[in-house]
Structure formats: C-alpha cells, structure tokens
Amino acid sequence: MKLTPVVLTQHATVSITEAKEFNLSGKDIDEVEDISCCIELRKLNLSNNRLSGSQSTDGLRRLTSLTWLNLAHNELDQGEFLRDLTELTVLNLSNNRLLQLPAWLVSCTKLKALIVNNNKLVRVENVGKMTDLNTLVISHNEFEQLPALLRNLKLIKLSATHNALRTIPDYGHLTQLKELRLGNNRIASVPEAIASCQALEILDLGANLISGWSDIVALSKMTKLVNLNLKGNKLCEQPDYRAKLLQFIPTLRILDGERFDTKFLERRQKTKQFKEFAAEQIKQNKPFNWFRTKEEREQVRKEREQAKKELEQTEGSTGEGATAERSRCEAQQLRCYVGS
C-alpha cells in the first residue's frame, strides 16, 4: 500500500494539515508518497511495514518539522532519505538491514535517542557531534569494538548487547552514564577506567568471559551501582559467589535479575499476606474495606444495604426476568464487598 494524503485522511481525527501524530504501524505500507501537506506533523510511527530502499521512503524528505520517527521492522538498508530531518530528537531504525550509519547523521545535532539494534552494523560512525544524544541502542549487530568517540557524548544509556565485543573502552568521561548493557559479548574483564562512571546504576555483563574476582575489581569503586548482571559468566560458579559479591559491592539491590533488598522483600511479603487475606474474605463472603477512607466506607455501607434490599425484593419471584434481576443484585452485593 502507498501512503498518500488520502490514506492519511482515513486515519486522521483532524485535518491532516493540523495533525501532529500518526500511528501507521503494521499497515502493509511499501511506499511513502509526498505527504508534505502534514505541516504540523511531529510524531510518525511507520514500524512493521514493508519499506525498502530510498524510493519507498522519499516522501518523508519534506517532513522537516518531524521530531519523532519510528521505522523499526522494515527492510531498509540505508537512510539517505532522512537527510533533511534535522529536527529529529528520537529515531528508531531497529530491525532493518543497515550496514552502516548514514553520514547525514552528523547534521542531526538535536537527536537524543538513536535506536539501531538488530541490523548488520560493524562500526559506529557519524555520532560524535550529537552533543545532545543521551540514549544509544546498538545491540544485536556485528560490532567487535566500540569507538572512543562515544566518550565525547552525554550518554545516559548505552546498550550494546549481543555483539562480538572483547573489551570495554575507556568511557571514564561518560560521567552521566546510568545504564550500560554489554551482555552476550566476549568481554573478559572490566577496566579500571569504569570507576570514573560514578553515576552508573545498572550494569549488564551477563554471558561474557569473566572468570575471576580480579576481573571485576574496578566495580568495588562504583558507589551508585544497584543493579548488576553477571549471570552466565564462570565467575558465578565460584564458592560463595553471591555473599562475596555483596560484600564486594555493598550498594547492590539487584543481582543477576533477582531483587533482594530488605525493604522490597518486606513489601512483597506484606502484599502476599494481603492477597491471602483478601482471598479468604471473599471466600467467606466478608467485607474487607478497612483500608478505605471514612467517606469511602460509608458509601460502600450504603451501597451494600441498597443491594441487600434489592436482593430481598426479588425473593419469591419467578421467571427469567426475576432470575436475571437476582443475579444482578448478587453481583452488586459482591462488588460492595470487594470494592470493585
């Protein structure tokens, strides 16, 4: 299907010249014609379609006010058609056939999130001047190393899982980095320089080649690290692995996907107890509205009394109508008990 102004009109709740957003995911679109009449368009979702090649997407060129664009799950092998979209702040090109990042990206200085996972990329280029970029997702590609130029950015999140990385570059300058995901690579040790990433809270190094305590000694200096994944490394087979690691990094609250901090466990136990209590009350047809405010309790009491009266009025009545009315009253009474 071709995406034309006429097609857009069918999906619009206002005039397409005034529309600010279109969600056209999974519409079997294989070509975008000139839709420059959408002068107010800011957000466009064209994921899960059949776009491939520059000709099929040429109609996007004139959407120069676009700030959010999702082209995930198409068949794109290059992105030259996006050259003039310099106002973009979020760009999703994941699950396509990209071999490299297009050179025009250097002009997208306002880009904050670039998502290009599940492509065929081997290098990260043309992102060094994206001074506002805070999220970069390049997982499931073919990277063997990450460029040092990333340290010039203001990244908060970097995800490069499922590649062929052997080392972690010196990203000590990424002082705002909070989330680093490097699972399913070939990394054998954590460099000392990572200790400079003092804002780091989440670190995923699962399924790598880390085997000894000396390989992660730098992590002991991470004062804000609360979530660490090392699952799938040989280190996890060490005696008293968990106890030693928690002593090694006392700030941890989540290890290998399992949360264990005291407050969380207490809340989980209380939630479990409440669910058991509520189930028992329902089973015995007893109210359990003790957690409501005074006004809410009074309202529930009135509704329960009214439902009871209505149910009593149906006693002795026969016929399908009476049966249906009794069922309605019983349901209303149950709702008053459980607060739904």
LOVEX-14581 format. One line per field, with one value per residue (C-alpha): x, y, z. Coordinates in Angstrom, 3 decimals, decimal comma. Example, Ala and Ser with C-alpha at 12.3 -4.5 7.8 and 13.67 -1.06 7.14 Angstrom:
# LOVEX-14581
X = 12,300_13,670
Y = -4,500_-1,060
Z = 7,800_7,140
***
This chain:
# LOVEX-14581
X = 0,000_1,147_0,951_-0,705_-2,547_-5,818_-4,784_-3,718_-7,137_-8,677_-6,575_-6,903_-9,285_-8,499_-7,397_-4,099_-2,663_-3,213_-2,399_0,622_0,856_0,134_0,464_0,622_2,388_1,605_-0,385_1,467_2,917_5,594_5,933_5,528_4,481_4,687_2,914_4,499_0,989_1,265_2,959_2,252_3,341_5,791_5,474_5,250_5,209_5,816_7,154_6,280_5,705_7,443_9,555_12,818_15,207_15,301_12,474_9,954_10,627_11,373_8,114_9,497_12,119_9,926_8,685_11,297_9,394_9,343_10,870_9,981_10,242_9,882_10,892_11,611_10,897_11,118_13,627_15,761_19,435_20,300_18,814_19,705_16,036_16,271_18,988_16,809_15,070_17,365_14,744_14,621_15,112_14,152_14,960_14,248_15,758_15,934_15,318_16,253_19,203_21,556_25,241_26,398_25,060_24,394_26,776_23,971_23,544_26,197_23,594_21,106_22,560_19,249_18,995_18,601_17,815_19,172_17,931_19,552_19,581_19,111_20,850_24,182_26,327_30,044_31,054_29,617_30,330_28,870_27,600_30,484_28,828_25,492_26,096_22,514_22,473_21,695_20,443_22,226_20,977_23,196_22,514_22,278_24,729_28,242_30,486_33,897_34,795_33,198_34,771_36,385_34,401_31,377_33,066_32,526_28,763_26,427_25,141_22,840_22,071_24,263_23,155_25,488_24,448_24,727_27,737_31,339_32,964_36,132_36,927_35,211_36,693_37,790_34,486_35,543_34,373_30,770_30,093_26,310_26,069_23,485_22,842_25,409_24,373_27,128_25,734_26,319_29,714_33,277_34,427_36,916_37,486_36,236_38,747_39,792_38,540_34,932_35,297_35,070_31,468_30,242_26,624_26,365_23,414_22,756_25,477_24,764_27,774_25,889_27,055_30,628_34,038_34,575_36,084_37,857_37,401_40,368_38,432_35,843_37,868_37,055_33,385_34,152_34,598_31,125_29,276_25,858_25,719_22,456_21,746_24,441_24,081_26,948_24,810_26,364_29,991_32,345_32,706_29,194_30,456_32,850_32,154_30,029_29,700_26,674_27,887_31,314_29,910_27,531_30,441_32,457_29,720_27,520_25,280_23,717_19,967_19,521_21,962_21,589_17,966_16,950_15,985_16,851_16,973_15,196_12,528_11,492_11,266_9,177_6,770_6,497_5,692_3,024_1,482_1,395_-0,250_-2,857_-3,736_-4,161_-6,326_-8,465_-8,954_-10,106_-12,537_-14,056_-14,311_-16,233_-18,283_-16,958_-16,198_-12,592_-12,814_-10,684_-8,144_-10,697_-11,245_-14,179_-16,201_-15,497_-16,503_-19,788_-20,537_-19,794_-22,054_-24,940_-24,396_-24,265_-27,518_-29,223_-28,006_-29,273_-32,741_-32,936_-31,935_-34,620_-37,260_-36,540_-37,119_-40,069_-40,198_-40,104_-39,342_-36,279_-36,568_-36,596_-33,616_-31,646_-32,537_-31,391_-28,095_-27,608_-28,303_-25,951_-23,186_-23,735_-23,554_-20,279_-18,825_-19,692_-17,752_-14,598_-14,618_-14,571
Y = 0,000_3,519_6,116_9,179_12,229_10,430_7,423_9,722_11,360_7,967_7,694_11,293_12,696_16,252_17,798_16,241_19,754_20,077_16,526_16,253_12,465_9,378_5,736_3,652_0,597_-2,674_-1,180_-3,054_0,212_-0,266_3,312_6,825_9,457_13,224_13,983_17,381_18,788_17,497_20,701_20,197_16,561_15,888_12,166_9,371_5,612_3,536_0,422_-3,104_-2,234_-3,174_-0,110_-0,771_1,455_5,227_5,419_3,838_6,472_9,529_11,135_11,651_14,146_17,218_16,473_18,836_19,524_15,851_15,214_11,524_8,809_5,039_2,937_-0,284_-3,678_-2,682_-3,670_-0,522_-0,854_2,845_6,069_8,833_9,784_11,199_13,680_16,781_15,742_17,781_18,392_14,722_14,004_10,297_7,942_4,208_2,191_-1,136_-4,463_-3,348_-4,198_-1,302_-1,962_1,427_4,575_7,216_10,166_12,719_11,860_14,467_17,125_15,720_17,659_17,601_13,812_12,475_8,813_6,644_3,050_0,816_-2,630_-5,767_-4,595_-5,574_-2,729_-3,283_0,279_3,261_6,387_9,839_10,256_12,187_15,577_14,596_16,514_16,003_12,227_10,501_7,079_4,798_1,262_-0,799_-4,322_-7,362_-6,148_-7,245_-4,889_-6,157_-2,916_0,356_3,660_6,017_8,902_7,860_9,291_12,759_12,352_12,885_9,333_8,223_4,819_2,663_-0,798_-2,960_-6,491_-9,469_-8,320_-9,572_-7,075_-8,193_-5,101_-2,158_1,137_3,890_5,649_7,446_10,726_9,487_10,941_10,959_7,313_5,487_2,324_0,215_-3,069_-5,239_-8,731_-11,595_-10,467_-11,782_-9,438_-10,975_-8,120_-4,723_-1,885_0,360_3,406_2,401_3,576_7,125_6,475_7,332_7,823_4,205_2,384_-0,526_-2,732_-5,816_-8,045_-11,324_-14,151_-12,927_-14,458_-13,082_-15,820_-14,364_-11,732_-9,790_-9,267_-7,078_-5,368_-1,954_-2,448_-2,149_1,582_2,057_3,894_4,039_0,616_-1,057_-3,499_-5,902_-8,876_-11,370_-14,410_-16,762_-15,963_-18,514_-16,213_-17,200_-20,733_-19,540_-20,719_-18,227_-16,129_-14,164_-13,462_-12,356_-10,132_-8,387_-7,747_-6,563_-4,170_-3,320_-0,920_-3,736_-4,276_-6,479_-9,252_-11,423_-10,346_-11,095_-8,281_-8,869_-5,580_-5,702_-3,072_-4,749_-8,173_-6,711_-5,072_-8,293_-10,261_-7,747_-7,859_-11,652_-11,594_-9,084_-11,125_-14,228_-12,288_-10,787_-14,192_-15,652_-12,773_-13,234_-16,964_-16,327_-13,509_-10,980_-7,298_-6,127_-2,372_-1,441_0,226_2,809_6,357_7,082_8,591_5,610_3,150_4,964_4,962_1,239_0,571_2,390_0,578_-2,763_-2,062_-0,999_-4,113_-6,237_-4,649_-5,122_-8,757_-9,324_-7,817_-10,454_-13,351_-15,481_-14,048_-16,443_-16,263_-15,373_-11,678_-12,344_-14,686_-12,092_-9,413_-11,617_-12,251_-8,517_-7,803_-10,573_-9,219_-5,716_-7,004_-8,794_-5,629_-3,775_-6,381_-6,380_-2,715_-3,222
Z = 0,000_-0,793_1,947_0,433_1,798_1,026_3,130_5,962_5,895_6,661_9,813_10,999_13,602_12,493_9,222_8,120_7,848_11,615_12,722_14,999_15,211_13,106_14,159_10,976_12,354_10,598_7,712_4,941_3,609_0,941_-0,287_1,119_-1,386_-0,858_2,424_2,973_3,445_7,048_8,114_11,841_11,978_14,815_15,540_12,950_13,527_10,389_12,106_10,964_7,317_4,039_3,342_1,494_-0,422_-0,819_-3,355_-0,997_1,660_-0,463_0,627_4,128_2,972_3,323_6,838_8,201_11,436_12,441_15,882_16,490_13,839_14,188_11,170_13,067_11,480_7,836_5,126_4,942_4,030_4,099_5,390_2,969_2,736_6,272_5,381_5,798_9,024_11,233_13,947_14,961_18,658_18,576_15,681_15,698_12,836_14,651_12,914_9,411_7,139_7,798_7,122_8,383_9,959_7,302_7,061_7,295_10,991_11,766_10,970_13,492_16,378_18,280_18,350_21,902_21,272_18,440_18,308_15,682_17,275_15,162_11,999_10,397_11,684_12,230_13,125_14,951_12,986_12,463_16,014_17,533_17,043_18,550_21,732_22,969_22,425_25,735_24,590_22,116_21,463_19,137_20,419_18,126_15,490_14,483_16,462_17,520_19,253_20,268_19,215_21,679_20,182_22,250_25,314_23,865_24,195_27,136_27,196_29,979_28,462_26,205_25,120_23,005_23,961_21,598_19,587_19,420_21,798_23,569_25,601_27,247_26,008_28,346_28,889_32,036_30,529_30,471_33,888_33,328_32,238_34,368_32,366_30,491_28,885_27,392_27,921_25,478_24,195_24,699_27,448_29,889_32,345_33,489_33,007_35,874_33,959_34,510_38,090_36,749_35,686_39,141_38,028_36,821_38,416_36,035_34,537_32,450_31,782_31,599_29,321_28,829_29,663_33,177_35,323_38,383_41,086_39,752_36,510_38,234_40,958_39,435_40,312_44,011_43,449_41,967_44,716_42,995_41,352_42,405_39,564_38,317_35,997_35,744_35,053_32,519_33,427_35,004_37,993_39,052_39,704_42,424_46,008_47,983_44,822_45,975_49,507_48,344_45,629_48,014_50,338_47,368_46,156_49,171_47,221_45,153_45,362_42,285_41,335_38,241_37,832_41,422_43,765_47,407_49,351_52,721_52,038_48,796_50,436_53,273_50,815_48,829_51,979_53,026_49,560_49,692_53,122_51,981_48,892_51,043_53,492_50,721_49,102_52,412_52,992_49,543_50,152_53,390_51,796_54,304_53,625_53,809_53,321_56,329_54,029_52,758_53,984_56,293_53,442_51,186_53,914_54,454_50,735_50,489_53,507_51,823_48,541_50,355_52,197_48,978_47,185_50,077_49,915_46,163_46,569_49,232_46,946_44,321_46,734_45,695_42,196_39,272_35,590_33,534_34,370_38,101_37,832_35,903_38,450_41,337_39,539_39,072_42,750_43,892_41,651_43,009_46,572_45,843_44,320_47,528_49,499_47,431_46,445_42,678
***
